[in-house]
């Protein structure tokens, strides 16, 4: 991989124009770096905060080539970048994190195999490509279980819980794919994540372990630090560091994990890897000495990473759908910081903004 070292005034290309791209561009601007956003959606909220934007389909080769010629390095805010697009861009400019990492993280089966090869625990799983495969997997793994598409799918999309009374053939037909994975249902105590940043020279910095609460498969609340023991937190951070190093990663990634009881104690199982800045790291914008977004910009720019210091007990609450209409109430809450994404219609399940609340450490008398 060609070493990248940007200087102030250089330009970062961002694939994807959602709120993550928006916050990446804002972090870059504070460091004197310019951004250009590429997105097919003319209403992309990231367009509002950059001077240059390309509105074109990811399959538009000419638009991709022109975009690459205008920037010094390329990154992305979502992991489902089409492989052909990443290949075209990678032939012209450095793409960080490396596009080959997407081949691992875009496919749930390949990702699970990768994690297991590192000796890191996951839920039991099996490849499923037919109704017959599903019945065999159910016999081996047991029920309840979760059937997921191998590619795409987020916030609960592309998956279905399989329960004993249900018809496997019907569930398979409803999923509408020939490429799936069945995962054992995990009776977890809590869901946690670790946001890790890794530089090209192998420096890894992790934020404090975050505890996450989902509603209807969508992240609602994140709290840092997670209510777990120091030993378990160290285990979770070690898992994230091992994954980042094994991928030879450059940038920020999130590792989502389950805390489960095992052998009279507790351990973590990896659920998913997100090769990008992540919703569960939004608390770092106001709750830490450096945000996940600045950390990502530093990593892909070839700049030193910061050492994250948390400012206190931090709670991040997503504003979903119509909740955005009550944004004004948060403006009067002491210690709360409101982030609105500049999106259009407040559709159900759509993340419209978030609020960070920081409770500073109590001073000892």
N, C-alpha and C positions, 0 to 999 in steps of 0.2 A: 504494500500500500504506500502510495506517495505521501510523504509527510506534508501536512498542511499547517502553515503559520500565517494567520491573517494579521493585518495591521488596521488600526482605526481608519475608517473610510472605505474598507473593502465591503463586498456585498455577499450576503448569504442568500441562497435560494431555498425557499420552503415549499415543499409539495403538500398541498392541502390548505384550505382557507378557513378552518373552523376556529374555535376558541383557543385551542392549543397553539395553532399557528399564530394567532393574534398575540398571545402572551409571550411566545418566543420572540416575535418581532419587537415587542415592547422591551424585553430584556436586552436584546441586541442593541436597540437604539440608545439605551443608557450607557452602553460601553462604546458608543461611537461607531457602531457597525450598521450598515444599511441592510435591508432585506427586500427581496422581491418574492412575491407569493404567486404560485401557480395553482389554480383551482378551476374546475369546470362550472362552479356555481357562481353566477353573477352577484348573488347576495351574500357572498362569503364575508363573515365579520372581520377576518384578518385583512381584507382589502382596505378597511377604514384606517389602518394605522401604518400603512406603508406608502411610499411615494410611487412605487412601480408594481404593477400586477399584471399577470397574464391570465385571461379567462379563456380557457380552451380545454378540450377533452384530453384525457391522458393518452389517447391513441393518436393524437395530432403530432406527427413526427416533426413537421416544420416548426410548430410552436415550441416543442420541446427543445429543438436545436437552438432556436433563437433565445429561449430562456437560459439554456446552459451557457451561451456565449456572453450573457450579461452578468453572470455571477462568478464567484471565486470558489465556492464550495456549495454543495447541495445537501439538505437534510429533509426530513419529512415529519409530519405531525400525526400520521396514521400508518398502520402497518400493512394495509392492503394495497400498497402501490403495485400496479401491474408490473409483472416481471419484465415485459418488453420495454416499458417506459423507463424502468430503472436501468436496463441495459443500454438504452440509447444515451441516457444522461451520463452513465458511468464511463462511457467511452470518451466523453468530452471534459468532464469535471469530476473531482473526487465526490463520491456520495457517502455520507457518514450519518448513521452507522452503515457499514458496508452492506451493499445490496444482497450479498450472499447470506447474510444473517436472516433476511426475510424468508429465504427458502426453508429455514428451520422454524421460524416463529409463525409463518402464515399457515402452517399445517399442524393441527393439534396432535396428530399421531407422531409425526416426525419430532415435534417438540417434546412430547412425553418420552419418546425413545432416547432423545438427547439427554434429558434430565436424568433418566434412569442410568444411562451409561456413566454419568458422573458419580453414581452411588448415592444419589439424592432421592428421597422417597416421594412417591406420588400415589394417588388413588390407583387401585387396580383398573386396568383398561384392556380393551381388545379392539382390533380393527373390524369394521363391519362394512360389507359391500353388497349385502343382499339380505332378504328376510330370513333366509336360512342361517346366514352368519349371525344375525341378531339373536335367533333362538339359541344357537350354540353359545354365544357370548353370555346370554342370560343364564344358561345352565352353569357356566363356569364362574361367573362373577356374582350372581345372585341378584335379588331385587330388594328394595328399589334401586334403580340405577338411572343414569342420565345419558341419553342418546344425543350426540352433538354432530353437526356437520364438521368435517375436518378443516374446512376453510371458511373464512368470513364469519360473521356472527359476533355480536357484542351486545351488552346490556340485555342478555337473556334471549337474544334472537338466535334462530338456528339450533334450538335444542328443545328436548322434551323429556320430562321425567317419566320413566317406565315403572309402573306399579304392577303388583301381582295380578290384579283383576283385568288388566288391559290386554288387548289383542296385539301381539308383536307385529303381525302382518299389517294391520291398520296403521300402527305408529310408524312403521317403515315407509309405507306409502305416503303418509302425511308429511314426512320430513322432506321428501322430494329430491333426494340425492343418492348417488351410488357410492359416495365417499364419506364415511362416517366413522365415529368412534364411540364405543360404549364405555362409560366410566362408572365405577362403583360409587354409590352414594356415600358421602363421607359425613359421619355424625360428628361434626366439628363443634368445638366449644366457642370459637370465635374466628373471624376472618381477619388476617393481617396482611400488610404488604411492606416491602422495603424498596425505597427509591435509591438506586445506586448510580453513581456517575463514574465513568472510567475514561481516562485520557489515553492518547495514542502511546504514551511511554509506559503505560501500565499502572499509573496511580489510580486507586479506587477510593472514593469517598461515599459513605452511606449516610443518609438521613436516619433519624431515630425511627424505630419500627412504629408503623401506623396501624391503628385498629379501625376496621371498616364495617359499617352497617348498611346493608342493602335493603331496599324495598321494591318489590316487583322487579327484581333482578337489576335494579339500577342503584348505583352508589348514592346514598342519601347523606350519611354523616361519616366523617373521618376524625379520629382523635389521636393526638400524639402527646406523650408516648402511649403505646398500647399498654393495657393493664395485664402485663405478663412479667414473669421473673426475669432478672438480669441474665440468667443462664439461657433461657429460651430466646431472649432478644439477641444474645450473642450467636446462638445457633441460626436464627433467621438471617442475620447480617452475614454470617459466614456462607450460607447458601447463596445469597445474592452475589457476594464477591466471587465465589467459585464459578457461577454461571457467567458473570461478566468477563472473567478472565478466560474461560473456556471458549467463549464466542470471539475473543480478541476484540471486544466491543469498544467503540468510541462514541461517547455521548451518554445520555441518561436512559436507563431502563427501569421498569418496575417488575418486581416478582411478587405475584399474589400467592398467598399460602393459607392453609388451614392449620389451626392449632387443634390437635387431637390428643386424647388420652391414650397412653401406650405403656404397658409394663409397669403400671403403678405411678407413672409420671406423665410428662407431656412432651410431645415432639411436634415438628412442623412437617407438613406435606406440601409440595409445590402444586398449585392449581394451574396458573398460567404465567407466561412471560409476556410483557408488553414492551416491544423494542422502541420506546419513545417516552417522552414526558407523559405523566399519567394523572388522572383525576384525583387519585388518593394522595398525590403530592402537592395539591393546590394550597394546602396549609402552609407550605414553605414560603409562599409569597410574602406573608406578613408575620409568620411565626418562627422564622429562622434568619440567621445572619446572611444567608444566601438562598435564593430560590432554586427550585429544580430547573427553571427555565434559564436562568443565568448560568447555572452549572453546565447545562447542555450546550449553550452557546460557547462557553469557555472551552469545553472539550473539543468541539468540532472546529474551533478557531485555532487550536493548538496552544491555548493559553493555560496557565496553571489553574488547577481546580481550587475552589475554596474549601475551608474546613467548616462544615455546617455546625452552628451553635443554635440550639432551640431557645426561644425567648421565654418559655413558660409552658403551661398547659394550654394546648391549642385544639380548637374544635373547628372543623370546616363543614358547612352545611350547604348542600346543593339546592339551588332554587330551580324547581322542575315545573315545566308547564305554566299553569295559571298562577303559581306561587310568585312569579315575577311581578305580578300586579301589586303585590304588597311590599315592594322593595323599600318604600319610604320608611316603614317602621324600623328598619335596621339602621337607618341614618342617625337615630337617637339612642342607640344602644352603646353604652361605654365599652371600649375595647373591641368593638366590632368594625370590620372593614368590608365594605360592599364592593363586589366585582360584577359588573353587568357586561354581557358579551356582545351587545349590539345586534342581536338576532332579530328576525322579523316576528312572525306569528308565534304565539305561545302554544304550541301543540302539546298534547299529552305526551309524557315521557321525554320531552325535549329539554335538555339542560340549557337554561337561560342565563344562569349566573351562579355565583356562590358568595357566601359570607364566611369570613374568618374571624373567630373570637379568640383573643389571647389573654390568658390570665397569668400575669407575671408571677415569678416565684415569690413565696412569702418570705419576708425578711425575718431572720431570727432575732429575738429580742436580747 
